[in-house]
Amino acid sequence: MSKKLPPRFEVKIEKFSFAGEGVGRYGGREVFVYGGLPGETVSVRPLKKRRKGITAGFLEVIKPAAARRPAVEDHFFSCSPWQIIPEELQLKYKQELAERMFRELAEKSPQSDPGIVGGERFWHYRNKMEFSFTENKSGEPSLALHKRGSRYECWPLKSCAIAHERINESAGEIIKTLAARNIKREQLKYLLIRYSYFEDKCLAALFVADENFPVLSAVAPGLTGWRIIYSDPRTPATVTTKVLHEEGRDYLIEEISGLKLKYYFDSFFQTNPPAFSGPLDYLKDNIRPGGTLIDLYSGVGTIGLSLARNFERVISLEFDLRASEAARFNLSMNKIANAEVIGGAAEKQDLPVILSKADTVIVDPPRTGLHPKVTKAILAKAPENFIYISCNPLTQARDFAFLKKKYRVRRWRLFDLYPQTPHMESVLIMERERWWKIF
């Protein structure tokens, strides 16, 4: 960090960054800090330089905004840094951020007022939590979340306000079992817990750094599955080196918008299933039915299978082979006869051939956005209808800068699936530009 920066200084917050940080200026440089709201003056400490300024740590509010409210937990910076903003104002800020992303990255907003749909559950909605570990004053392991911007520092906690109550209950029981069995912090890496609203059950996987970790059974009531997984300490926390113990199932069943869906504990799945029915119902009301739907990045089939009744044929592509297996099971479980699943990464398939069959293409890529090969193939074939769903409007806007060459937006709607955070779901329903047909 530059010597010109004092250990503590004040910043007036002017706006939000695309990541939801407060942004101000100090000494001619932009300062990015979670915990500051537009119009506030806050005290911060410098943490590290970044390409366009300084990342700072929040210390205290000097002049608070009228709308500021107290956070409900100490570790909120790690899980939900917008707890300090009332829900109705969160919606306003999210829509403004999405519109700014498109104006600055795609040089145009898809439409003047997309609207944002708020959820009904603002707290305890997440069906997945990934806990780290620290230790308490007695030397026993304690649940934790990593401090934002740090690889090693953690916030100790007993529960999380955005995690479903069943997850918090299971996590508490598991940590009690670890303490009772004299397990040390050094033996542990990571605890994954997932919850099914439909089954009202949890599934948990404990990743450990000790290959000789003891067998622990029946660690928490209400678990439909339990795994102890050795993960080499030299690898990231969730890498499986060897499964040491298995009890019960390794999957859950969820229901979204009338569709029952199986998914494995280590596969992607929507983190707020009740609220995700909003984007699905919006699609059903606004898509152009008929012909063949190609569902890229399809996961376990949540979107494509939900729309199967609107098309003669559905072809789903998914790189995660376990998710592809679950998607085929979901076809059978829901008695869907007009769909098929192809396993493998979208960019590694023969996309020109697959896309040539499409009347409508739908994508729901990871936060990193579309692979360049996928964007290129879509623009080359230019199917009549193209739908882009994203939990990261930033990369969606970046991709739209290319897609707008051949597509115009018919509908754009935002959904607040992640209250208390800066994140949102963005749905773009596009159609091929008419002029392109003549070439």
Secondary structure, DSSP 8 states (H G I E B T S, - for coil): --TTS-SSEEEE--EE-TTS-EEEEETTEEEEETT--TT-EEEEEEEEEETTEEEEEEEEEEE--TT----SSTTHHHH-TTTTS-HHHHHHHHHHHHHHHHHHHSSS-SSS---EE--S--SS-BSEEEEEEEE-TTS-EEEEEE-TT-SS-EEE-S--TTB-HHHHHHHHHHHHHHHHTT--GGGEEEEEEEEETTTTEEEEEEEES-TT-----S-STTEEEEEEEE--TTS-TT--SEEEEEEE-SEEEEEETTEEEEEETTS---S-HHHHHHHHHHHHHHS--SSEEEEES-TTSHHHHHTGGGSSEEEEEES-HHHHHHHHHHHHHTT--SEEEEES-GGGS-HHHHHTT-SEEEE---TT---HHHHHHHHHH--SEEEEEES-HHHHHHHHHHHTTTEEEEEEEEE--STTSS--EEEEEEEE-GGGGG-
